């Protein structure tokens, strides 16, 4: 159970997801109409990524959780690879 995200962190993630939605302008990602995913890497650093589609953001979050449970800790390299797989922009 040590791999579970505490409730207060999950709530913080959910708040970040919905507060930071705004409209996009053209093909350029902006803070408008985007969805933010924040994550804590194995070394304790907080990282974030922006997605144009809520399904990409959710898919990235689910993939990170499955990776951590099945393959090991989320390093910066793993974070970057999975974010890009879901068309995210690193912040």
N, CA, C and O atoms as a GROMACS GRO file, in nm:
protein
  364
    1UNK      N    1   0.080  -0.119   0.000
    1UNK     CA    2   0.000   0.000   0.000
    1UNK      C    3   0.085   0.127   0.000
    1UNK      O    4   0.031   0.237  -0.012
    2UNK      N    5   0.217   0.114   0.013
    2UNK     CA    6   0.302   0.233   0.016
    2UNK      C    7   0.304   0.304  -0.119
    2UNK      O    8   0.347   0.419  -0.125
    3UNK      N    9   0.258   0.241  -0.227
    3UNK     CA   10   0.256   0.304  -0.358
    3UNK      C   11   0.130   0.387  -0.381
    3UNK      O   12   0.120   0.454  -0.484
    4UNK      N   13   0.035   0.384  -0.290
    4UNK     CA   14  -0.089   0.458  -0.305
    4UNK      C   15  -0.063   0.607  -0.282
    4UNK      O   16   0.017   0.644  -0.196
    5UNK      N   17  -0.131   0.692  -0.360
    5UNK     CA   18  -0.121   0.835  -0.342
    5UNK      C   19  -0.217   0.874  -0.231
    5UNK      O   20  -0.336   0.840  -0.237
    6UNK      N   21  -0.169   0.945  -0.128
    6UNK     CA   22  -0.259   0.987  -0.019
    6UNK      C   23  -0.374   1.071  -0.073
    6UNK      O   24  -0.360   1.139  -0.175
    7UNK      N   25  -0.486   1.066  -0.005
    7UNK     CA   26  -0.606   1.136  -0.049
    7UNK      C   27  -0.582   1.284  -0.071
    7UNK      O   28  -0.631   1.340  -0.169
    8UNK      N   29  -0.508   1.350   0.019
    8UNK     CA   30  -0.488   1.494   0.004
    8UNK      C   31  -0.410   1.527  -0.123
    8UNK      O   32  -0.436   1.630  -0.185
    9UNK      N   33  -0.316   1.441  -0.163
    9UNK     CA   34  -0.243   1.466  -0.288
    9UNK      C   35  -0.334   1.444  -0.408
    9UNK      O   36  -0.328   1.520  -0.504
   10UNK      N   37  -0.420   1.341  -0.402
   10UNK     CA   38  -0.513   1.315  -0.511
   10UNK      C   39  -0.609   1.433  -0.527
   10UNK      O   40  -0.640   1.472  -0.640
   11UNK      N   41  -0.655   1.490  -0.416
   11UNK     CA   42  -0.744   1.606  -0.422
   11UNK      C   43  -0.671   1.724  -0.484
   11UNK      O   44  -0.729   1.796  -0.566
   12UNK      N   45  -0.545   1.746  -0.445
   12UNK     CA   46  -0.466   1.854  -0.504
   12UNK      C   47  -0.454   1.836  -0.654
   12UNK      O   48  -0.465   1.933  -0.729
   13UNK      N   49  -0.432   1.713  -0.700
   13UNK     CA   50  -0.422   1.685  -0.843
   13UNK      C   51  -0.553   1.718  -0.914
   13UNK      O   52  -0.554   1.779  -1.020
   14UNK      N   53  -0.663   1.676  -0.853
   14UNK     CA   54  -0.794   1.702  -0.914
   14UNK      C   55  -0.822   1.851  -0.922
   14UNK      O   56  -0.877   1.898  -1.022
   15UNK      N   57  -0.784   1.926  -0.820
   15UNK     CA   58  -0.803   2.071  -0.822
   15UNK      C   59  -0.720   2.133  -0.934
   15UNK      O   60  -0.769   2.218  -1.008
   16UNK      N   61  -0.594   2.090  -0.945
   16UNK     CA   62  -0.507   2.142  -1.051
   16UNK      C   63  -0.564   2.112  -1.188
   16UNK      O   64  -0.555   2.195  -1.278
   17UNK      N   65  -0.622   1.994  -1.206
   17UNK     CA   66  -0.680   1.956  -1.335
   17UNK      C   67  -0.787   2.055  -1.379
   17UNK      O   68  -0.789   2.098  -1.494
   18UNK      N   69  -0.876   2.091  -1.289
   18UNK     CA   70  -0.994   2.167  -1.326
   18UNK      C   71  -0.977   2.318  -1.315
   18UNK      O   72  -1.045   2.391  -1.387
   19UNK      N   73  -0.890   2.365  -1.229
   19UNK     CA   74  -0.869   2.509  -1.216
   19UNK      C   75  -0.793   2.563  -1.337
   19UNK      O   76  -0.818   2.676  -1.379
   20UNK      N   77  -0.703   2.485  -1.392
   20UNK     CA   78  -0.615   2.536  -1.498
   20UNK      C   79  -0.669   2.512  -1.638
   20UNK      O   80  -0.592   2.516  -1.734
   21UNK      N   81  -0.800   2.488  -1.654
   21UNK     CA   82  -0.860   2.475  -1.786
   21UNK      C   83  -0.886   2.615  -1.842
   21UNK      O   84  -0.940   2.702  -1.773
   22UNK      N   85  -0.847   2.635  -1.968
   22UNK     CA   86  -0.876   2.760  -2.037
   22UNK      C   87  -0.877   2.737  -2.188
   22UNK      O   88  -0.853   2.624  -2.230
   23UNK      N   89  -0.904   2.839  -2.271
   23UNK     CA   90  -0.914   2.820  -2.416
   23UNK      C   91  -0.777   2.813  -2.484
   23UNK      O   92  -0.682   2.877  -2.438
   24UNK      N   93  -0.767   2.736  -2.593
   24UNK     CA   94  -0.644   2.732  -2.672
   24UNK      C   95  -0.653   2.832  -2.786
   24UNK      O   96  -0.762   2.869  -2.828
   25UNK      N   97  -0.540   2.876  -2.835
   25UNK     CA   98  -0.533   2.968  -2.948
   25UNK      C   99  -0.457   2.900  -3.060
   25UNK      O  100  -0.337   2.876  -3.047
   26UNK      N  101  -0.524   2.868  -3.170
   26UNK     CA  102  -0.462   2.801  -3.284
   26UNK      C  103  -0.405   2.667  -3.243
   26UNK      O  104  -0.463   2.598  -3.160
   27UNK      N  105  -0.292   2.630  -3.300
   27UNK     CA  106  -0.228   2.502  -3.269
   27UNK      C  107  -0.134   2.516  -3.149
   27UNK      O  108  -0.086   2.416  -3.096
   28UNK      N  109  -0.109   2.639  -3.106
   28UNK     CA  110  -0.020   2.664  -2.993
   28UNK      C  111  -0.090   2.630  -2.863
   28UNK      O  112  -0.203   2.673  -2.840
   29UNK      N  113  -0.025   2.551  -2.778
   29UNK     CA  114  -0.083   2.522  -2.647
   29UNK      C  115  -0.069   2.645  -2.559
   29UNK      O  116   0.039   2.704  -2.550
   30UNK      N  117  -0.177   2.682  -2.496
   30UNK     CA  118  -0.175   2.791  -2.400
   30UNK      C  119  -0.236   2.738  -2.271
   30UNK      O  120  -0.267   2.619  -2.261
   31UNK      N  121  -0.252   2.824  -2.173
   31UNK     CA  122  -0.316   2.781  -2.049
   31UNK      C  123  -0.467   2.776  -2.065
   31UNK      O  124  -0.538   2.742  -1.971
   32UNK      N  125  -0.516   2.809  -2.183
   32UNK     CA  126  -0.660   2.808  -2.206
   32UNK      C  127  -0.702   2.675  -2.266
   32UNK      O  128  -0.639   2.626  -2.359
   33UNK      N  129  -0.807   2.619  -2.213
   33UNK     CA  130  -0.864   2.494  -2.261
   33UNK      C  131  -0.761   2.380  -2.256
   33UNK      O  132  -0.759   2.294  -2.343
   34UNK      N  133  -0.678   2.381  -2.154
   34UNK     CA  134  -0.579   2.275  -2.136
   34UNK      C  135  -0.601   2.208  -2.002
   34UNK      O  136  -0.672   2.259  -1.915
   35UNK      N  137  -0.538   2.093  -1.986
   35UNK     CA  138  -0.553   2.014  -1.865
   35UNK      C  139  -0.413   1.984  -1.811
   35UNK      O  140  -0.325   1.940  -1.885
   36UNK      N  141  -0.394   2.007  -1.683
   36UNK     CA  142  -0.262   1.995  -1.620
   36UNK      C  143  -0.256   1.868  -1.537
   36UNK      O  144  -0.349   1.834  -1.463
   37UNK      N  145  -0.145   1.798  -1.551
   37UNK     CA  146  -0.116   1.681  -1.466
   37UNK      C  147   0.011   1.712  -1.388
   37UNK      O  148   0.113   1.747  -1.447
   38UNK      N  149   0.005   1.700  -1.257
   38UNK     CA  150   0.124   1.714  -1.174
   38UNK      C  151   0.159   1.577  -1.118
   38UNK      O  152   0.071   1.493  -1.098
   39UNK      N  153   0.287   1.556  -1.094
   39UNK     CA  154   0.332   1.425  -1.047
   39UNK      C  155   0.458   1.442  -0.963
   39UNK      O  156   0.534   1.536  -0.984
   40UNK      N  157   0.479   1.352  -0.870
   40UNK     CA  158   0.601   1.353  -0.789
   40UNK      C  159   0.690   1.238  -0.835
   40UNK      O  160   0.651   1.122  -0.830
   41UNK      N  161   0.810   1.274  -0.880
   41UNK     CA  162   0.906   1.173  -0.926
   41UNK      C  163   0.965   1.099  -0.806
   41UNK      O  164   0.946   1.138  -0.691
   42UNK      N  165   1.038   0.989  -0.836
   42UNK     CA  166   1.094   0.907  -0.730
   42UNK      C  167   1.190   0.985  -0.640
   42UNK      O  168   1.206   0.951  -0.523
   43UNK      N  169   1.254   1.090  -0.694
   43UNK     CA  170   1.349   1.168  -0.613
   43UNK      C  171   1.280   1.281  -0.535
   43UNK      O  172   1.347   1.361  -0.470
   44UNK      N  173   1.147   1.286  -0.541
   44UNK     CA  174   1.071   1.384  -0.464
   44UNK      C  175   1.039   1.513  -0.537
   44UNK      O  176   0.965   1.596  -0.486
   45UNK      N  177   1.094   1.531  -0.658
   45UNK     CA  178   1.066   1.653  -0.734
   45UNK      C  179   0.924   1.651  -0.788
   45UNK      O  180   0.873   1.546  -0.829
   46UNK      N  181   0.860   1.767  -0.789
   46UNK     CA  182   0.727   1.783  -0.848
   46UNK      C  183   0.745   1.825  -0.994
   46UNK      O  184   0.822   1.916  -1.024
   47UNK      N  185   0.674   1.759  -1.084
   47UNK     CA  186   0.678   1.792  -1.227
   47UNK      C  187   0.535   1.810  -1.275
   47UNK      O  188   0.440   1.765  -1.210
   48UNK      N  189   0.520   1.876  -1.390
   48UNK     CA  190   0.386   1.899  -1.444
   48UNK      C  191   0.391   1.894  -1.596
   48UNK      O  192   0.495   1.920  -1.658
   49UNK      N  193   0.277   1.861  -1.655
   49UNK     CA  194   0.262   1.860  -1.800
   49UNK      C  195   0.124   1.912  -1.836
   49UNK      O  196   0.030   1.902  -1.757
   50UNK      N  197   0.114   1.966  -1.956
   50UNK     CA  198  -0.012   2.024  -2.006
   50UNK      C  199  -0.060   1.940  -2.124
   50UNK      O  200   0.019   1.897  -2.208
   51UNK      N  201  -0.192   1.918  -2.128
   51UNK     CA  202  -0.254   1.838  -2.234
   51UNK      C  203  -0.371   1.915  -2.293
   51UNK      O  204  -0.441   1.986  -2.221
   52UNK      N  205  -0.393   1.902  -2.425
   52UNK     CA  206  -0.508   1.965  -2.490
   52UNK      C  207  -0.635   1.886  -2.468
   52UNK      O  208  -0.745   1.942  -2.477
   53UNK      N  209  -0.623   1.758  -2.441
   53UNK     CA  210  -0.739   1.670  -2.428
   53UNK      C  211  -0.739   1.606  -2.290
   53UNK      O  212  -0.637   1.554  -2.244
   54UNK      N  213  -0.853   1.609  -2.225
   54UNK     CA  214  -0.865   1.550  -2.092
   54UNK      C  215  -0.836   1.400  -2.094
   54UNK      O  216  -0.783   1.345  -1.998
   55UNK      N  217  -0.871   1.333  -2.204
   55UNK     CA  218  -0.846   1.189  -2.216
   55UNK      C  219  -0.697   1.159  -2.223
   55UNK      O  220  -0.651   1.058  -2.169
   56UNK      N  221  -0.620   1.246  -2.289
   56UNK     CA  222  -0.474   1.228  -2.292
   56UNK      C  223  -0.416   1.245  -2.152
   56UNK      O  224  -0.330   1.168  -2.109
   57UNK      N  225  -0.463   1.347  -2.081
   57UNK     CA  226  -0.416   1.368  -1.944
   57UNK      C  227  -0.447   1.249  -1.855
   57UNK      O  228  -0.361   1.202  -1.780
   58UNK      N  229  -0.571   1.202  -1.862
   58UNK     CA  230  -0.610   1.087  -1.780
   58UNK      C  231  -0.535   0.961  -1.820
   58UNK      O  232  -0.495   0.883  -1.733
   59UNK      N  233  -0.515   0.940  -1.950
   59UNK     CA  234  -0.439   0.824  -1.997
   59UNK      C  235  -0.296   0.827  -1.948
   59UNK      O  236  -0.240   0.724  -1.910
   60UNK      N  237  -0.236   0.945  -1.948
   60UNK     CA  238  -0.099   0.960  -1.898
   60UNK      C  239  -0.093   0.928  -1.750
   60UNK      O  240  -0.003   0.856  -1.705
   61UNK      N  241  -0.188   0.980  -1.673
   61UNK     CA  242  -0.192   0.954  -1.528
   61UNK      C  243  -0.208   0.805  -1.501
   61UNK      O  244  -0.139   0.750  -1.414
   62UNK      N  245  -0.296   0.739  -1.573
   62UNK     CA  246  -0.318   0.595  -1.555
   62UNK      C  247  -0.192   0.517  -1.593
   62UNK      O  248  -0.153   0.424  -1.522
   63UNK      N  249  -0.129   0.553  -1.705
   63UNK     CA  250  -0.007   0.484  -1.748
   63UNK      C  251   0.106   0.499  -1.648
   63UNK      O  252   0.180   0.404  -1.624
   64UNK      N  253   0.120   0.618  -1.590
   64UNK     CA  254   0.222   0.638  -1.488
   64UNK      C  255   0.197   0.548  -1.368
   64UNK      O  256   0.291   0.489  -1.314
   65UNK      N  257   0.073   0.538  -1.325
   65UNK     CA  258   0.039   0.452  -1.212
   65UNK      C  259   0.064   0.306  -1.241
   65UNK      O  260   0.116   0.233  -1.157
   66UNK      N  261   0.028   0.262  -1.362
   66UNK     CA  262   0.051   0.121  -1.399
   66UNK      C  263   0.200   0.092  -1.410
   66UNK      O  264   0.246  -0.014  -1.369
   67UNK      N  265   0.276   0.188  -1.465
   67UNK     CA  266   0.422   0.170  -1.475
   67UNK      C  267   0.481   0.154  -1.336
   67UNK      O  268   0.560   0.063  -1.310
   68UNK      N  269   0.442   0.245  -1.246
   68UNK     CA  270   0.497   0.242  -1.110
   68UNK      C  271   0.464   0.111  -1.039
   68UNK      O  272   0.549   0.055  -0.970
   69UNK      N  273   0.343   0.062  -1.056
   69UNK     CA  274   0.302  -0.061  -0.988
   69UNK      C  275   0.369  -0.185  -1.047
   69UNK      O  276   0.399  -0.280  -0.974
   70UNK      N  277   0.392  -0.186  -1.178
   70UNK     CA  278   0.442  -0.306  -1.246
   70UNK      C  279   0.591  -0.306  -1.279
   70UNK      O  280   0.654  -0.412  -1.282
   71UNK      N  281   0.648  -0.188  -1.305
   71UNK     CA  282   0.786  -0.184  -1.354
   71UNK      C  283   0.884  -0.111  -1.264
   71UNK      O  284   1.004  -0.135  -1.272
   72UNK      N  285   0.835  -0.024  -1.178
   72UNK     CA  286   0.927   0.044  -1.088
   72UNK      C  287   0.898   0.192  -1.076
   72UNK      O  288   0.796   0.241  -1.126
   73UNK      N  289   0.988   0.265  -1.011
   73UNK     CA  290   0.967   0.406  -0.983
   73UNK      C  291   0.965   0.492  -1.110
   73UNK      O  292   1.021   0.455  -1.214
   74UNK      N  293   0.899   0.606  -1.100
   74UNK     CA  294   0.891   0.700  -1.211
   74UNK      C  295   1.010   0.795  -1.203
   74UNK      O  296   1.017   0.881  -1.115
   75UNK      N  297   1.103   0.778  -1.295
   75UNK     CA  298   1.219   0.868  -1.305
   75UNK      C  299   1.184   0.980  -1.403
   75UNK      O  300   1.078   0.978  -1.466
   76UNK      N  301   1.273   1.078  -1.415
   76UNK     CA  302   1.249   1.188  -1.508
   76UNK      C  303   1.239   1.136  -1.652
   76UNK      O  304   1.156   1.184  -1.729
   77UNK      N  305   1.323   1.039  -1.688
   77UNK     CA  306   1.321   0.984  -1.824
   77UNK      C  307   1.188   0.915  -1.853
   77UNK      O  308   1.131   0.931  -1.961
   78UNK      N  309   1.138   0.838  -1.757
   78UNK     CA  310   1.009   0.770  -1.773
   78UNK      C  311   0.898   0.874  -1.785
   78UNK      O  312   0.811   0.862  -1.872
   79UNK      N  313   0.900   0.976  -1.700
   79UNK     CA  314   0.801   1.084  -1.702
   79UNK      C  315   0.796   1.148  -1.841
   79UNK      O  316   0.688   1.162  -1.899
   80UNK      N  317   0.911   1.186  -1.894
   80UNK     CA  318   0.917   1.253  -2.025
   80UNK      C  319   0.862   1.162  -2.134
   80UNK      O  320   0.783   1.206  -2.218
   81UNK      N  321   0.902   1.036  -2.134
   81UNK     CA  322   0.858   0.941  -2.236
   81UNK      C  323   0.706   0.923  -2.234
   81UNK      O  324   0.642   0.926  -2.339
   82UNK      N  325   0.649   0.905  -2.116
   82UNK     CA  326   0.505   0.881  -2.108
   82UNK      C  327   0.426   1.007  -2.139
   82UNK      O  328   0.322   1.000  -2.204
   83UNK      N  329   0.473   1.123  -2.095
   83UNK     CA  330   0.404   1.249  -2.127
   83UNK      C  331   0.400   1.269  -2.278
   83UNK      O  332   0.296   1.305  -2.333
   84UNK      N  333   0.512   1.247  -2.345
   84UNK     CA  334   0.516   1.265  -2.491
   84UNK      C  335   0.430   1.163  -2.562
   84UNK      O  336   0.372   1.193  -2.667
   85UNK      N  337   0.420   1.043  -2.509
   85UNK     CA  338   0.335   0.939  -2.568
   85UNK      C  339   0.190   0.986  -2.574
   85UNK      O  340   0.116   0.948  -2.664
   86UNK      N  341   0.149   1.068  -2.477
   86UNK     CA  342   0.011   1.116  -2.470
   86UNK      C  343  -0.001   1.261  -2.518
   86UNK      O  344  -0.093   1.332  -2.478
   87UNK      N  345   0.091   1.305  -2.602
   87UNK     CA  346   0.086   1.438  -2.664
   87UNK      C  347   0.087   1.552  -2.564
   87UNK      O  348   0.024   1.656  -2.587
   88UNK      N  349   0.159   1.534  -2.454
   88UNK     CA  350   0.167   1.639  -2.353
   88UNK      C  351   0.286   1.730  -2.374
   88UNK      O  352   0.381   1.697  -2.444
   89UNK      N  353   0.277   1.846  -2.311
   89UNK     CA  354   0.386   1.944  -2.312
   89UNK      C  355   0.439   1.957  -2.171
   89UNK      O  356   0.364   1.986  -2.078
   90UNK      N  357   0.570   1.936  -2.155
   90UNK     CA  358   0.631   1.948  -2.022
   90UNK      C  359   0.629   2.093  -1.977
   90UNK      O  360   0.653   2.185  -2.057
   91UNK      N  361   0.601   2.114  -1.850
   91UNK     CA  362   0.601   2.249  -1.795
   91UNK      C  363   0.721   2.269  -1.705
   91UNK      O  364   0.739   2.376  -1.648
   0.00000   0.00000   0.00000
